[in-house]
Every structure is written in structure tokens, then in C-alpha cells.
Amino acid sequence: MKRKHGFALLLVTMCGLGLTTAWRVPEAKAQKGRAEHDWEYKVGVVSYNPGERLTDDQRARAFEKLLTDQARQGWEPVGSLLSRDNVQTVGGGVITRDTTSFVAYRRARR
């Protein structure tokens, strides 16, 4: 009978040790810092004139071409700095609405 109790005690002890090692919290490690770039910036102009009579797909392709051309030179858009809407009436009845946006680009200084 003692033999069974001894084996059970040994089994419980081994399980207890196994559980305590399984419950260990993983050690926190610091992340590597990002390499900071010395950026150079430029501002580009994107305009929208509904009088151009472009479809949305045609206009999207024109904007994509603009972004692709800038990317080939290493520029990435950061965001819009300013958008300006011009509303004009011609002859008291015709209204035109032009939109001009100034977009900031950046690239790592070379």
C-alpha cells in the first residue's frame, strides 16, 4: 500500500513541477529601434476640373500615373497639406468648381 502512495506522491510532484514550468511568463524583450532617416520633402499639386470631362476611371488612372512617377524617383506621399475649392460663375448661370490639392511627399535624403 505504501508503494502505491509513494508512486502517487511522485506522480503528483512531477505533474506539479511540469505545470509550474508551463505557467512561466515569457520574458519581455525590447524591440529593435527603427533606423531614423533624414527626410527631404517636396509638395506636389493635384487638381480636379470637372470641365475636363474625364470619367472617374480615367481620372483615377491619371492620379495613379502621377503617384507611380513620383515613386520611381523615391518619393512617397505623406498626406494632403491643403485643398482649395474654387467656385466661379460665368454669366450669372454657369458654375464651375475646380479643386486643387497640395500633397506632401518625402524620401530619405540621399
Residue pairs with C-beta under 8 A, 6 or more apart in sequence:
37 108
37 109
38 108
38 109
39 106
39 107
39 108
39 109
40 106
40 107
40 108
40 109
41 78
41 104
41 105
41 106
42 75
42 104
42 105
42 106
43 81
43 102
43 103
43 104
43 105
44 66
44 70
44 102
44 103
44 105
45 100
45 101
45 102
45 103
46 63
46 66
46 100
46 101
46 102
46 103
47 98
47 99
47 100
47 101
48 59
48 98
48 99
48 100
48 101
49 96
49 98
49 99
50 96
50 97
50 98
51 96
52 59
54 62
67 77
70 76
70 77
70 105
73 107
74 107
74 108
74 110
75 105
75 106
75 107
76 105
76 106
76 107
77 103
77 104
77 105
78 103
78 104
78 105
78 106
79 103
79 104
80 101
80 102
80 103
80 104
81 102
81 103
81 104
82 101
82 102
83 99
83 100
83 101
83 102
84 99
84 100
84 101
85 97
85 98
85 99
86 96
86 97
86 98
86 99
86 100
87 95
87 96
87 97
88 95
88 96
88 98
89 95
90 96
